[in-house]
Amino acid sequence: MPASFLGDAADRAHRVAPRVRSLQVGAAVAAFGVLGVFTAAAGGDNAETRTESAPVHQAAEAAPLAVPAPVPAPVQPVVEPQAAPAPVAQPAPAAQDAPEAAPANKEAPKPKDQVDAWIHEAIQIMEKNGIPRDQIDAEAIRTIIMHESNGDPSATNNWDSNAAAGTPSIGLMQTIAPTFESFALPGHENVYDPVDNIIAATRYSIERYGSVADVPGVSGLRSGGSYQGY
């Protein structure tokens, strides 16, 4: 049977017409070509993908990581120094009144005559000795002097009752010796000295009448009457 089978095959092979064999070979070639197309279609994409992707993948792995470039520091704008503004003109200060000069030490008024000078000197001495100034009236003293002696320090009354009693009125304010001696201040004991005489007579008037202004002759003139001796 094998022989026969083989023989049959051989015979069949020999019996296939040449035209048929060509068709068979062509069909086989065509089928192989189709198979190759399908094979390429099935694996060709992957192969192409692998072929194209691999270098990219390798390049991605091989390339060093890109180091970001340093960000440059912001450039500060150069500010040109500005010129200082010109000072605003200030209004001129208002003129102020010149400060008043300090008052000079108030000096005693200058005496109008020699009698006035004696009176002021006597008043200063009495003030230093504690005699109240409000009890000393310079004008009242002058009134007494002018009526008693008319300003003569050496005047002496030899015709009144005091003279008859042996104690004449003497000096600028016409004091008798006992009165002068009682009211004179130490160091001022000359009855003919005008200043000493004023001091003793003034102190006597204050003691007896309260003040020189209250001497009867002075107060009488002030009320419109006449002068009376004290």
C-alpha positions as CSV (number, residue, x, y, z in Angstrom):
1,M,0.0,0.0,0.0
2,P,2.7,2.5,0.7
3,A,4.2,1.9,-2.7
4,S,0.9,2.3,-4.2
5,F,0.3,5.4,-2.2
6,L,3.6,6.8,-3.2
7,G,3.0,5.7,-6.6
8,D,-0.2,7.4,-6.7
9,A,1.3,10.6,-5.5
10,A,3.9,10.4,-8.1
11,D,1.4,9.6,-10.6
12,R,-0.8,12.5,-9.5
13,A,2.1,14.8,-9.5
14,H,2.9,13.8,-12.9
15,R,-0.7,14.0,-13.8
16,V,-1.2,17.7,-12.7
17,A,-1.3,19.8,-15.7
18,P,1.4,22.5,-16.0
19,R,-1.1,25.3,-16.1
20,V,-2.7,24.1,-12.9
21,R,0.7,23.9,-11.3
22,S,1.4,27.4,-12.2
23,L,-1.8,28.5,-10.7
24,Q,-1.1,26.6,-7.6
25,V,2.3,28.1,-7.2
26,G,0.9,31.5,-7.8
27,A,-1.7,31.0,-5.2
28,A,0.9,29.8,-2.8
29,V,3.0,32.8,-3.4
30,A,0.0,35.1,-3.1
31,A,-1.0,33.4,0.1
32,F,2.5,33.8,1.5
33,G,2.4,37.4,0.6
34,V,-0.9,37.9,2.3
35,L,0.4,36.1,5.3
36,G,3.5,38.4,5.3
37,V,1.3,41.4,5.1
38,F,-0.8,40.3,8.1
39,T,2.3,39.4,10.0
40,A,3.7,42.8,9.3
41,A,0.4,44.4,10.2
42,A,0.2,42.5,13.4
43,G,3.7,43.1,14.6
44,G,4.9,45.9,12.4
45,D,3.4,48.7,14.5
46,N,5.0,47.4,17.6
47,A,8.3,47.0,15.8
48,E,8.1,50.4,14.4
49,T,7.0,51.8,17.7
50,R,9.9,50.0,19.4
51,T,12.2,51.2,16.7
52,E,11.1,54.8,17.0
53,S,10.5,54.9,20.8
54,A,13.6,53.2,21.9
55,P,15.9,55.9,20.8
56,V,13.6,58.5,22.3
57,H,13.5,56.5,25.5
58,Q,17.2,56.1,25.5
59,A,17.7,59.7,24.8
60,A,15.4,60.6,27.6
61,E,17.4,58.4,30.0
62,A,20.8,59.5,28.7
63,A,20.1,63.3,28.6
64,P,21.0,65.1,31.9
65,L,18.3,66.9,33.7
66,A,18.1,70.4,32.6
67,V,19.2,72.7,35.4
68,P,17.1,75.8,35.5
69,A,19.1,78.8,34.7
70,P,19.6,81.2,37.8
71,V,17.1,83.9,37.9
72,P,18.9,87.1,37.7
73,A,18.3,89.5,40.6
74,P,16.1,92.3,39.8
75,V,18.0,95.3,38.7
76,Q,17.2,98.2,41.1
77,P,16.5,101.3,39.2
78,V,19.1,103.9,39.8
79,V,17.5,106.8,41.5
80,E,19.1,110.0,40.8
81,P,19.4,112.2,44.0
82,Q,17.0,114.9,43.8
83,A,18.1,118.4,44.7
84,A,16.8,119.6,48.0
85,P,13.8,121.9,47.5
86,A,14.6,125.5,47.9
87,P,13.5,126.7,51.4
88,V,10.2,128.4,51.4
89,A,10.7,132.1,52.2
90,Q,9.4,132.8,55.6
91,P,7.7,136.0,56.3
92,A,9.8,138.4,58.2
93,P,9.0,138.5,61.9
94,A,6.9,141.3,62.9
95,A,8.8,144.1,64.5
96,Q,8.5,143.9,68.2
97,D,8.6,146.8,70.4
98,A,11.9,147.3,72.0
99,P,11.9,146.2,75.6
100,E,11.4,148.9,78.0
101,A,14.5,150.0,79.7
102,A,14.7,148.9,83.3
103,P,13.6,151.8,85.4
104,A,16.5,153.5,87.0
105,N,16.7,153.6,90.7
106,K,14.2,156.2,91.7
107,E,16.2,159.1,93.0
108,A,14.9,161.6,95.5
109,P,13.7,164.7,93.8
110,K,16.3,167.4,93.7
111,P,15.6,170.1,96.3
112,K,14.3,173.3,95.0
113,D,16.3,175.3,97.5
114,Q,18.5,175.0,100.5
115,V,15.6,174.6,102.9
116,D,14.2,171.7,100.8
117,A,17.7,170.1,100.9
118,W,17.8,170.3,104.7
119,I,14.3,168.8,105.0
120,H,15.1,165.8,102.7
121,E,18.4,165.1,104.6
122,A,16.6,165.2,107.9
123,I,13.8,162.8,106.6
124,Q,16.4,160.2,105.5
125,I,18.0,160.3,108.9
126,M,14.7,159.8,110.7
127,E,13.7,156.9,108.4
128,K,17.0,155.1,109.2
129,N,16.1,155.6,112.8
130,G,12.8,153.9,112.5
131,I,10.4,156.9,112.4
132,P,7.4,156.0,110.2
133,R,7.5,157.8,106.8
134,D,3.7,158.3,106.8
135,Q,4.0,160.5,109.8
136,I,6.6,162.7,108.1
137,D,5.2,165.3,105.8
138,A,7.9,167.3,103.9
139,E,5.5,170.0,102.9
140,A,4.1,170.4,106.4
141,I,7.7,170.7,107.7
142,R,8.4,173.4,105.2
143,T,5.3,175.3,106.2
144,I,6.4,175.4,109.8
145,I,10.0,176.5,108.9
146,M,8.8,179.3,106.7
147,H,6.4,180.7,109.4
148,E,8.7,180.2,112.3
149,S,12.1,181.4,111.0
150,N,11.6,182.1,107.3
151,G,14.4,179.6,106.6
152,D,17.1,181.1,108.9
153,P,18.9,178.4,111.0
154,S,20.3,181.0,113.4
155,A,17.0,182.8,114.1
156,T,16.3,183.4,117.9
157,N,13.0,184.6,119.4
158,N,13.8,186.9,122.3
159,W,10.3,188.5,122.9
160,D,7.8,185.7,123.4
161,S,6.8,184.0,126.6
162,N,9.5,181.3,126.2
163,A,12.1,184.0,126.0
164,A,10.6,185.7,129.1
165,A,11.0,182.3,130.9
166,G,14.6,182.1,129.9
167,T,14.2,179.5,127.1
168,P,13.9,181.3,123.8
169,S,12.9,179.5,120.7
170,I,16.0,178.9,118.5
171,G,16.8,177.7,115.0
172,L,15.1,176.7,111.9
173,M,11.9,175.4,113.5
174,Q,12.2,177.5,116.7
175,T,12.5,174.9,119.4
176,I,13.3,175.7,123.0
177,A,16.4,174.1,124.5
178,P,14.5,171.6,126.8
179,T,12.4,170.3,123.8
180,F,15.3,170.1,121.5
181,E,17.4,168.1,124.0
182,S,14.5,165.7,124.6
183,F,13.9,164.8,120.9
184,A,17.4,165.2,119.3
185,L,18.9,162.0,117.9
186,P,22.4,160.9,118.9
187,G,24.9,162.6,116.8
188,H,22.5,165.4,115.9
189,E,22.5,167.6,119.0
190,N,23.3,171.1,117.7
191,V,20.2,173.2,117.9
192,Y,21.6,175.7,115.4
193,D,22.3,173.0,112.8
194,P,19.3,173.1,110.4
195,V,19.1,169.3,110.0
196,D,19.4,168.6,113.7
197,N,16.8,171.2,114.4
198,I,14.4,169.7,111.9
199,I,14.8,166.2,113.4
200,A,14.1,167.3,117.0
201,A,11.1,169.5,116.0
202,T,9.6,166.8,113.8
203,R,9.9,164.1,116.4
204,Y,8.3,166.5,118.9
205,S,5.4,167.2,116.6
206,I,4.8,163.5,115.9
207,E,4.9,162.8,119.7
208,R,2.4,165.6,120.5
209,Y,0.1,165.8,117.5
210,G,0.4,162.4,115.9
211,S,2.1,163.7,112.7
212,V,3.6,166.9,111.4
213,A,0.6,167.4,109.2
214,D,-1.6,167.7,112.3
215,V,0.3,170.5,113.9
216,P,-2.4,173.3,114.6
217,G,-0.7,175.9,112.4
218,V,-0.6,173.5,109.5
219,S,-4.1,172.1,109.9
220,G,-5.4,175.6,110.3
221,L,-4.0,176.7,107.0
222,R,-5.3,173.6,105.3
223,S,-8.8,174.4,106.5
224,G,-8.6,178.0,105.4
225,G,-7.6,179.5,108.7
226,S,-4.4,181.2,109.8
227,Y,-1.1,179.7,111.0
228,Q,-0.7,179.2,114.8
229,G,2.6,178.6,116.5
230,Y,3.1,175.1,118.0
